[in-house]
Amino acid sequence: MLRVRKLDIFILKSFISLFIGTFFICLFIFMMQFLWKYVDDLVGKGLEMSVMAQFFFYSALTLVPIAMPLAVLLASLITFGNFGERYELLAMKAAGISLLKIMRPLIVFVCGLVAVSFYFQNVIAPEAQAKLGTLIVSLKQKSPELDIPEGVFYSEIPDYNLKIAKKNRDSGMMYDLLIYNMKDGFENAHIIYADSGKMEMTADKQHLWLHLYNGDLFENLKTQSMNSQSVPYRRESFREKHTIIEFNSDFNLADQSITKNMSSAKNMLQLDAAIDSMKLAGDSIGRQYYQELSATTYGPVTGLTKQDTVKILKENLQAYDIDSLLNAAPLLQKQRIYSAASNRTTNLQTDLSFKIFSMGGNDQYIRRHKIEWHKKITISLSCLLFFFIGAPLGGIIRKGGLGMPVIISVLMFIIYYIIDNTGYKMTRDGKWIIWMGMWTSTAVLLSLGVFFTYKSNKDSVVLNADAYIHWIRKIIGIRNVRHLIKKEVVINDPDYNRIPHDLEELSAACRDYAQENRLLKAPNYFSLWMSTEKDDKIRAINDRLEQLVDELSNTKSVTLLSLLNKYPIIPVSAHISPFKTYWLNLLAGVFVPVGLFFYFRIWAFRVRLSKDMDRIIKNNEEINTIIHNNK
């Protein structure tokens, strides 16, 4: 019992230290991505450090629940990858501890992280989101820091356009100034040209103090019109002129009430209350719209139902021939009738469009609140689901560090993000049911977690790269070569008196097999798929060859070892039907593209097998010669 407790402490220490590091790395990455969205609202506005600190603090609080799942995935992958790479996981399993028992202390810890993530999303994040939204609105309304470029018109000062030819950044002097004052409109702009000037900010940061030297001022004395032939103007020359321009460069925090209706700024209780209120308001507005449309469509007949109104209209219209009355009407009256009908239809269409937009906006607002309600649960659960993906994967790949685990974590998170974002957009647009769109990514993660946990518990090689490389080499036909080296200690020496006779028998068997099967000849396409029998003769030849190689590997002769390495490794079933089941072979033959692939592959293996027989015979003769000479 004490051993398991110490093991739990060891596993927890290994995971927690990695989790803390990966969490801050992930949080930093998400913060940089978030900052990139608002870089245009931050740069060039001369913001104080306290404002920037608030921005980063609130953004970090809102991103904590998103960074947690990726940090859990990466930390669990690295932790169990290190265990597998250092054979610690193998030692634990050899001691009779199953994978789930090894994961048990971490499951408890991650469940605590799920609770922390939910608390952040339901309590801290809504408040931080409201303050962050208010701060972002205030940043967008903040005037940019005054930095007038050279040679282009600068329009960041309200109602003014400025252009300077040259600027001395050390003294602050500007040369060849051209200023357009458009407070009275573009047609009545006041134009100022000055040889030089200087601009300063007042102490309250509410105005610009402009000092101009050696220039002229032009302004119209009356408003221009389209048919004006000449407009009197006033020209003023000055040696020195000082003017005040309104320019608020101070940072003013907006009222926090502007973000109170955001769905992300509410906890689950507030979301439930807002959804009920919006449903009630939507039902009331819908009934009101229905009554208005009924009265507009069937006429202002109060106190009557729709059926009674239609019945009265039919009875009154049956006494008249509408078409004949319309044809008998004068042209001017027809135009009035058509115009009135067209106007009424247009007004009805406009009214319907407005009502549809109003109801659709209310429905979309309800969907956003429901999405946020489900999101608080799904993101919290993703921490636990990512752990059940990362821990088994780490045990399967057995690679620690920041190499392979980072690649797999990024791929897994990208897959999760694509599925989750797709479900969110389909739900937001009303194309999917809300619970289906928001829980699709969770269902996918759950399936992957169950699959990887099962495979890792069974010591599967589902993600072992060497197994896939071996399978690909086998399909292509690339085989391994022998690497026999001289043994330091030999217990049983080869029987050099018997081995020559065995080698001659093996050579005879190879000749008989090659002659009997005519390996260089192309196989019959149709008979190839009808047989599922094993080739016992080549299996017997391969078994005898391996026995002789195993016995001769105990030799002390380096020359013999080099010849043993030249023996081919024979694939005993590559030259016969590809499948053991009759109907699979038949199906492959019927499907011609697949059948041709296997046909030419089998033919190539038969040709190579013929060369292998010749190689074995030649090697046997050389080995016999060496043994005879040594004797």
Secondary structure, 3 states (H helix, E strand, C coil): CHHHHHHHHHHHHHHHHHHHHHHHHHHHHHHHHHHHHCHHHHCCCCCCHHHHHHHHHHHHHHHHHHHHHHHHHHHHHHHHHHHHHCCHHHHHHHCCCCHHHHHHHHHHHHHHHHHHHHHHHHHHHHHHHHHHHHHHHHHHHCCCCCCCCECCCECCCCCEEEEEEEECCCCCEEEEEEEEECCCCCCCCEEEEEEEEEEEECCCCCEEEEEEEEEEEEEECCCCCCCCCCCCEEEEEEEEEEEEEECCCCCCCCCHHHHCCCHHHCCHHHHHHHHHHHHHHHHHHHHHHHHHHHHHHHCCCCCCCHHHHHHHHHHHHCCCCHHHHHHHCCHHHHHHHHHHHHHHHHHHHHHHHHHHHHHHHHHHHHHHHHHHHHHHHHHHHHHHHHHHHHHHHHHHHCCCCCCHHHHHHHHHHHHHHHHHHHHHHHHHCCCCCHHHHHHHHHHHHHHHHHHHHHHHHCCCCCCCHHHHHHHHHHHHCCCCCCCCCCCCCCCCCCCCCCHHHHHHHHHHHHHHHHHHHCCCCCCCHHHHCCCCCCCHHHHHHHHHHHHHHHHHCCCCCHHHHHHHCCCCCCCCCCCCCCCCCHHHHHHHHHCHHHHHHHHHHHHHHHHHHHHHHHHHHHHHHHHHHHHHHHC
